[in-house]
């Protein structure tokens, strides 16, 4: 569950980051081009994903711990996106492999 919450935060923040006018963006995925062409829809989708992640964290961890852990996770995700995206390291295949490994570890260790 925490892996899914982290992925929702990552995807939601990435949608909002891709709609930014101040960031120097390169579009090497069709999704990035679509987000840049449809900025209003991209912002709505990003905010909805962040809200879904926050409510999932609150339901899974409780009110106080859910908000605190989600804000900590959001700070981690946002700093990673801002630092790693200009290096073009965030590729879809790498993200999928990392998500699957994290999900398997979470299920196996629980």
C-alpha atoms as an extended CHARMM CRD file, in Angstrom:
* protein
*
       110  EXT
         1         1  UNK       CA              0.0000000000        0.0000000000        0.0000000000  PROA      1               0.0000000000
         2         2  UNK       CA              2.8340000000        2.4020000000        0.7730000000  PROA      2               0.0000000000
         3         3  UNK       CA              4.3280000000        1.7180000000       -2.6460000000  PROA      3               0.0000000000
         4         4  UNK       CA              1.0720000000        2.6640000000       -4.3250000000  PROA      4               0.0000000000
         5         5  UNK       CA              0.8290000000        5.8230000000       -2.2050000000  PROA      5               0.0000000000
         6         6  UNK       CA              4.3880000000        6.7320000000       -3.1950000000  PROA      6               0.0000000000
         7         7  UNK       CA              3.6490000000        6.1220000000       -6.8690000000  PROA      7               0.0000000000
         8         8  UNK       CA              0.5350000000        8.2860000000       -6.6960000000  PROA      8               0.0000000000
         9         9  UNK       CA              2.5830000000       11.0810000000       -5.1380000000  PROA      9               0.0000000000
        10        10  UNK       CA              5.3140000000       10.6880000000       -7.7630000000  PROA      10              0.0000000000
        11        11  UNK       CA              2.9460000000       10.6630000000      -10.7220000000  PROA      11              0.0000000000
        12        12  UNK       CA              0.8290000000       13.4980000000       -9.3230000000  PROA      12              0.0000000000
        13        13  UNK       CA              3.8380000000       15.7210000000       -8.6890000000  PROA      13              0.0000000000
        14        14  UNK       CA              5.3060000000       14.8380000000      -12.0740000000  PROA      14              0.0000000000
        15        15  UNK       CA              2.0720000000       15.9240000000      -13.7650000000  PROA      15              0.0000000000
        16        16  UNK       CA              2.2340000000       19.2450000000      -11.9350000000  PROA      16              0.0000000000
        17        17  UNK       CA              5.9510000000       19.6050000000      -12.7020000000  PROA      17              0.0000000000
        18        18  UNK       CA              5.3200000000       18.9640000000      -16.3940000000  PROA      18              0.0000000000
        19        19  UNK       CA              2.7580000000       21.7720000000      -16.5540000000  PROA      19              0.0000000000
        20        20  UNK       CA              5.2270000000       24.3150000000      -15.1730000000  PROA      20              0.0000000000
        21        21  UNK       CA              6.2120000000       27.2320000000      -17.3740000000  PROA      21              0.0000000000
        22        22  UNK       CA              9.4160000000       27.9140000000      -15.4580000000  PROA      22              0.0000000000
        23        23  UNK       CA             10.9740000000       24.4540000000      -15.7750000000  PROA      23              0.0000000000
        24        24  UNK       CA             13.1610000000       23.6750000000      -18.7840000000  PROA      24              0.0000000000
        25        25  UNK       CA             11.4220000000       20.5470000000      -20.0230000000  PROA      25              0.0000000000
        26        26  UNK       CA             12.3380000000       18.0800000000      -22.7240000000  PROA      26              0.0000000000
        27        27  UNK       CA              9.5630000000       15.8780000000      -24.0120000000  PROA      27              0.0000000000
        28        28  UNK       CA             10.7670000000       12.3830000000      -24.8280000000  PROA      28              0.0000000000
        29        29  UNK       CA              7.5530000000       10.5590000000      -23.9300000000  PROA      29              0.0000000000
        30        30  UNK       CA              4.1460000000       11.0020000000      -25.5880000000  PROA      30              0.0000000000
        31        31  UNK       CA              2.5820000000       11.5090000000      -22.1490000000  PROA      31              0.0000000000
        32        32  UNK       CA              4.8470000000       14.4940000000      -21.5010000000  PROA      32              0.0000000000
        33        33  UNK       CA              3.8210000000       16.0780000000      -24.7880000000  PROA      33              0.0000000000
        34        34  UNK       CA              0.1580000000       15.5320000000      -23.9480000000  PROA      34              0.0000000000
        35        35  UNK       CA              0.5780000000       17.0740000000      -20.4960000000  PROA      35              0.0000000000
        36        36  UNK       CA              2.2990000000       20.1150000000      -21.9850000000  PROA      36              0.0000000000
        37        37  UNK       CA             -0.4170000000       20.5550000000      -24.6260000000  PROA      37              0.0000000000
        38        38  UNK       CA             -3.2600000000       20.1200000000      -22.1050000000  PROA      38              0.0000000000
        39        39  UNK       CA             -1.9500000000       22.0320000000      -19.1040000000  PROA      39              0.0000000000
        40        40  UNK       CA             -5.2850000000       22.5560000000      -17.3630000000  PROA      40              0.0000000000
        41        41  UNK       CA             -6.2210000000       18.8700000000      -17.5750000000  PROA      41              0.0000000000
        42        42  UNK       CA             -2.6930000000       17.9320000000      -16.4680000000  PROA      42              0.0000000000
        43        43  UNK       CA             -2.9520000000       20.1550000000      -13.4010000000  PROA      43              0.0000000000
        44        44  UNK       CA             -6.3440000000       18.7230000000      -12.4730000000  PROA      44              0.0000000000
        45        45  UNK       CA             -5.0980000000       15.1510000000      -12.8820000000  PROA      45              0.0000000000
        46        46  UNK       CA             -1.9840000000       15.9120000000      -10.8240000000  PROA      46              0.0000000000
        47        47  UNK       CA             -3.9590000000       17.4700000000       -7.9830000000  PROA      47              0.0000000000
        48        48  UNK       CA             -6.4790000000       14.6130000000       -7.9940000000  PROA      48              0.0000000000
        49        49  UNK       CA             -3.6720000000       12.0360000000       -7.8160000000  PROA      49              0.0000000000
        50        50  UNK       CA             -2.0610000000       13.9020000000       -4.9130000000  PROA      50              0.0000000000
        51        51  UNK       CA             -5.3830000000       14.0570000000       -3.0570000000  PROA      51              0.0000000000
        52        52  UNK       CA             -6.0220000000       10.3480000000       -3.6550000000  PROA      52              0.0000000000
        53        53  UNK       CA             -2.5540000000        9.5730000000       -2.3100000000  PROA      53              0.0000000000
        54        54  UNK       CA             -3.1410000000       11.7370000000        0.7660000000  PROA      54              0.0000000000
        55        55  UNK       CA             -6.4990000000       10.1480000000        1.5500000000  PROA      55              0.0000000000
        56        56  UNK       CA             -4.9980000000        6.6840000000        1.0470000000  PROA      56              0.0000000000
        57        57  UNK       CA             -2.1860000000        7.5040000000        3.4710000000  PROA      57              0.0000000000
        58        58  UNK       CA             -4.6780000000        8.8050000000        6.0250000000  PROA      58              0.0000000000
        59        59  UNK       CA             -6.8460000000        5.6940000000        5.6990000000  PROA      59              0.0000000000
        60        60  UNK       CA             -3.8550000000        3.3400000000        5.8810000000  PROA      60              0.0000000000
        61        61  UNK       CA             -1.7990000000        4.9940000000        8.6370000000  PROA      61              0.0000000000
        62        62  UNK       CA             -4.2910000000        7.0980000000       10.5690000000  PROA      62              0.0000000000
        63        63  UNK       CA             -4.9390000000       10.8210000000       10.5540000000  PROA      63              0.0000000000
        64        64  UNK       CA             -1.8080000000       12.3280000000       12.1010000000  PROA      64              0.0000000000
        65        65  UNK       CA              0.6890000000        9.7270000000       10.9490000000  PROA      65              0.0000000000
        66        66  UNK       CA             -0.8590000000        9.6350000000        7.4900000000  PROA      66              0.0000000000
        67        67  UNK       CA             -0.5710000000       13.3800000000        6.9560000000  PROA      67              0.0000000000
        68        68  UNK       CA              2.9620000000       13.5340000000        8.3630000000  PROA      68              0.0000000000
        69        69  UNK       CA              4.2500000000       10.5630000000        6.3870000000  PROA      69              0.0000000000
        70        70  UNK       CA              2.5640000000       11.7590000000        3.1880000000  PROA      70              0.0000000000
        71        71  UNK       CA              4.0860000000       15.2240000000        3.4920000000  PROA      71              0.0000000000
        72        72  UNK       CA              7.4910000000       13.6530000000        4.1160000000  PROA      72              0.0000000000
        73        73  UNK       CA              7.0180000000       11.3860000000        1.1050000000  PROA      73              0.0000000000
        74        74  UNK       CA              5.8830000000       14.3250000000       -1.0200000000  PROA      74              0.0000000000
        75        75  UNK       CA              9.0040000000       16.3070000000       -0.0560000000  PROA      75              0.0000000000
        76        76  UNK       CA             11.1790000000       13.3360000000       -1.0090000000  PROA      76              0.0000000000
        77        77  UNK       CA              9.4040000000       12.7710000000       -4.3200000000  PROA      77              0.0000000000
        78        78  UNK       CA              9.3840000000       16.4450000000       -5.2710000000  PROA      78              0.0000000000
        79        79  UNK       CA             13.0850000000       16.8980000000       -4.5940000000  PROA      79              0.0000000000
        80        80  UNK       CA             13.9000000000       13.7680000000       -6.5820000000  PROA      80              0.0000000000
        81        81  UNK       CA             11.8090000000       14.8830000000       -9.5510000000  PROA      81              0.0000000000
        82        82  UNK       CA             13.3240000000       18.3710000000       -9.5710000000  PROA      82              0.0000000000
        83        83  UNK       CA             16.8810000000       17.0300000000       -9.2810000000  PROA      83              0.0000000000
        84        84  UNK       CA             16.6990000000       13.9540000000      -11.5200000000  PROA      84              0.0000000000
        85        85  UNK       CA             14.3330000000       15.0170000000      -14.3210000000  PROA      85              0.0000000000
        86        86  UNK       CA             16.7670000000       17.5000000000      -15.9530000000  PROA      86              0.0000000000
        87        87  UNK       CA             19.2820000000       14.6470000000      -16.1440000000  PROA      87              0.0000000000
        88        88  UNK       CA             16.6890000000       12.5890000000      -18.0810000000  PROA      88              0.0000000000
        89        89  UNK       CA             17.0760000000        9.6770000000      -15.6870000000  PROA      89              0.0000000000
        90        90  UNK       CA             13.3430000000        9.2570000000      -15.0520000000  PROA      90              0.0000000000
        91        91  UNK       CA             12.4630000000        6.7840000000      -17.7480000000  PROA      91              0.0000000000
        92        92  UNK       CA              9.2710000000        4.7940000000      -17.7940000000  PROA      92              0.0000000000
        93        93  UNK       CA             11.0080000000        1.4050000000      -17.7440000000  PROA      93              0.0000000000
        94        94  UNK       CA             13.1410000000        2.3500000000      -14.7380000000  PROA      94              0.0000000000
        95        95  UNK       CA             10.0980000000        3.5930000000      -12.8300000000  PROA      95              0.0000000000
        96        96  UNK       CA              8.1120000000        0.4320000000      -13.5790000000  PROA      96              0.0000000000
        97        97  UNK       CA             10.9630000000       -1.8430000000      -12.4730000000  PROA      97              0.0000000000
        98        98  UNK       CA             11.4810000000        0.1530000000       -9.2660000000  PROA      98              0.0000000000
        99        99  UNK       CA              7.7490000000        0.0860000000       -8.5130000000  PROA      99              0.0000000000
       100       100  UNK       CA              7.4740000000       -3.6700000000       -9.0650000000  PROA      100             0.0000000000
       101       101  UNK       CA             10.5330000000       -4.3780000000       -6.9050000000  PROA      101             0.0000000000
       102       102  UNK       CA              9.2460000000       -2.1260000000       -4.1540000000  PROA      102             0.0000000000
       103       103  UNK       CA              5.7930000000       -3.7010000000       -4.2870000000  PROA      103             0.0000000000
       104       104  UNK       CA              7.2630000000       -7.2130000000       -4.1540000000  PROA      104             0.0000000000
       105       105  UNK       CA              9.4440000000       -6.2950000000       -1.1750000000  PROA      105             0.0000000000
       106       106  UNK       CA              6.5010000000       -4.7110000000        0.6010000000  PROA      106             0.0000000000
       107       107  UNK       CA              4.2980000000       -7.7630000000        0.0780000000  PROA      107             0.0000000000
       108       108  UNK       CA              7.0740000000      -10.2430000000        0.8720000000  PROA      108             0.0000000000
       109       109  UNK       CA              8.2300000000       -8.5280000000        4.0710000000  PROA      109             0.0000000000
       110       110  UNK       CA              4.7300000000       -8.0510000000        5.4160000000  PROA      110             0.0000000000
